[in-house]
């Protein structure tokens, strides 16, 4: 409220005056601080005195000095102002207010209070009970159009708002019916026919038809010709909708990964009429067929309400409020905070762990380095690439990134602990060769440019320091995530990135190798092309895994691919929650949750 801001302005104007300490000042001097008239200043002081924030003892005469006594600390007033902003669902302004105040104690106190606002609660309005879950998300939401999302938090919300033709089980082993109740493929395995469920409604009330599915896939081809999994839908040459519940998709050639692509939220089905009315985009006004529909978003709080007509049945929760908080590496709980019921990407103390159930997701994030072998420079030399590998001390890296969710990685596929121990020991034994290897490679101390995204700057700085101690000089270039696949990264010698390996592991690795091909030597381009062609034509899942492992091994042998570490995430939830259902990256499916 405005009067509270006026008080804060006055209180900040006299930082050396303690509460309950009288000071002499004139109305004119105070009016100057608030940039208002004498009359308005009198009214402001009267209002503040009514709130018991201060005492004003005026003396007659415009030039006489009166007595002012502050009663309320500015830190307390900041907290009240921040809480009121939250009550108005203006979370970002509340955080900005406290961060701008430069009072870290106030910010910590607010965060403690805020943690108590999360979780499950029932709101009674007459005889009607509304069950609400406030869910914290330490990411910003930029876009909720399935064709344009970039970040995992956005992907999570898209999963609540949209559906695809088919879905993948959490282990990534079986493709199940969803919007399509059945499908078949011809002998050439290029013509796919899907049979849609009847009576599936979009959030705006219209029934979904095959023409919407056709529109969604063709729109994806138009909007994101180079987007995630674009190699899968670029292969579509014709889509037909002979009737409202039948869809035929003709591929240019066989692709055994195509059905898996249709399980992803990138292939979400959107309503043609709503999208066209909005100019072809749905950035922050998405409409799908999912179990929740977006009913509001403002200042960092996204409101999802249960969709009563959801084709798989209405969920228990009536409303989910997703509060996007400032991005952090992870969320910490301490005994002084009131924990909320569901927390994603969290580490919990041993004491708290006794009161919480934890799930370590089957999915993971793996970070790695790849070499731009198209650029002239030191890394064209295989001896220099091997020296980078030898200088990469994963033990030190893990110490800098300590935590029970961090482990060494030497593959995109999980390996035994003994394998990891052997790999780390081998790396330690080779360190003594480094100086000779750099000499043999002809390295003269020239700078090697490392490109990554801003979210991975911490990793890049650790590598920079580690390599500097080995005599190798790195220069870091940060590129926004949405631009990382563009031309700017081609000016770098080395690329630091990560891949999320979830139930869509094959698709993600295929996409990554397609990206890696852009900066590979001609020899490696041929190797990648041949491997990916075999992958598309291979019907057996185990054989496809073997092909991916073989390609990975060949790239590791020539040190074109250097693994850093693997990060598992944990989801924690209170025992009062029932129906917890997680995807492989640990995101909670809101529709499945209910509370006791």
PyMOL commands that set and color helices and strands:
alter all, ss='L'
color gray80, all
select helices_A, chain A and resi 2-13+27-34+38-50+74-87+91-101+104-115+152-161+210-223+230-233+258-261+265-267+272-277+350-353+378-380+382-391+394-400+417-440+454-469+481-483+488-491+505-517+522-537+541-557+590-592
alter helices_A, ss='H'
color red, helices_A
select strands_A, chain A and resi 23-25+54-57+66-70+119-125+128-137+166-168+175-177+180-185+191-196+236-243+246-251+292-298+301-306+319-324+331-332+342-344+346-347+356-360+364-371+406-408+448-452+474-478+494-501+561-567+570-574+577-578+594-595
alter strands_A, ss='S'
color yellow, strands_A
deselect
rebuild
show_as cartoon
